[in-house]
Every structure is written in C-alpha cells, then in structure tokens.
Amino acid sequence: DTAVSQTPKYLVTQMGNDKSIKCEQNLGHDTMYWYKQDSKKFLKIMFSYNNKELIINETVPNRFSPKSPDKAHLNLHINSLELGDSAVYFCASSQDLQSLNEQFFGPGTRLTVL
Amino acid sequence: AQSVTQLGSHVSVSEGALVLLRCNYSSSVPPYLFWYVQYPNQGLQLLLKYTTGATLVKGINGFEAEFKKSETSFHLTKPSAHMSDAAEYFCAVSTPNDYKLSFGAGTTVTVRA
C-alpha cells in the first residue's frame, strides 16, 4: 500500500508547454505539501494545503497553480514551462498543520524541460 | 526565520566505522529538529526527530542524534556504518506555528567496503 503516490514519475516536455503532476495520499492526513528539489538536491517548500485550504505559498511564480479537490489529493499544474523548472518535485503529507509532525513523502516526479 | 547548516556536503566512511553528520540550526524560539534520509531515486523518510524532552533521540536503522541547545547543534550518529546507509541525509528545522520544514543542503554519505 503506497502511502503517498505521485504520477507521473518522469515527465519530459518542451519549453512553453503546460503540464500537471498528481499526488494522492491514503493516510487520512489533513495537510499536504509540494516541494521542489533542484539539481544540487536542495529542497524547498512551494505550497502547503490544510483541509483543501492554501496555507503556504512560498513566492512561487504564478505559473505554478496547486489544486486540492479533496483532502487526499493535491495536484500541481505548471503553465508555460521554463528550463529552470527542471527539477524533482515531491509531494508530502502530514497528519495536520502542527510543525512537529512527521511528513511522509512521495517518490518524486522528475521533470525535464527541453 | 529559522535555518539549518549541514557541515560537509559529502562524507565517506568505511563499513563498520562511525557515521557522524553535522547539523547546526538557527532559531529565535525553541526548534523542532528532524533528520530525513533519501535513498537513490526515492522520496524522503524520517530517521528521527526532536521536539521536547530527552535531548538524545533514537531513530530507525541504529541512528541517533543529540540536541545541544548551547551549541545550537543536532548532529546525527551511527556507531557502525552499513553499506545500506549510503544515501542523502537532510537536517530540517521547524518551530511551533511555522507550518513548514526548512531543510539543510544535504550530506551525501558513501560507505566503502
């Protein structure tokens, strides 16, 4: 049973295209996150949602639009892809917003923009 | 704002030797501290965390870390390295009402046979 799943695992696309990454968690958690890991493996939070409500938006370009149709899903849509968007994107979830909670990470989506 | 600094981007150890990964934090309020491990082509997995109470924290796979407030440190150790410990290790910090983790730059551990 996969706790946090992401699709697709790999995504190769051309500059200027629009793409989406899907995330689902079956842990019954209230809070979900999107992180970006760059080529130097530095991890930075992009968004967090709690009970479908946006909590954190870390100065991410508005080409990135998260959508949470329900508590178990947090999808990431990216418009007009740029070369600098190439990275590994991780979805994560935690029981609730409390900062001391463990975050459970998905396997990542490796996005390559050509 | 809180932050962490991981000293040493790469650590190479012999199998059976001590593993020591260094993490120093900066926070104006009492922090929550975490160590996560990332195996190749996988997501992150929690090794251990410190929130309050006992400053020596034991985690999975034989790892432990000690919170030292006076040194603003949370170093990770394992007495005897195993080949399966080869991975990327991330220290992270959060605080109450912060609602997010701030990660260090990571330390790559390689284990020599």
Interface residues (C-beta under 8 A of the other chain):
Chain A: V4 Y33 K40 K41 F42 L43 K44 I45 S48 I55 I56 E58 F90 A92 L97 Q98 S99 L100 E102 Q103 F105 G106 P107 G108
Chain B: Y32 F34 Y36 Q38 N41 Q42 G43 L44 Q45 L46 K49 T51 E88 F90 S94 T95 P96 N97 D98 Y99 K100 L101 S102 F103 A105 G106 T108
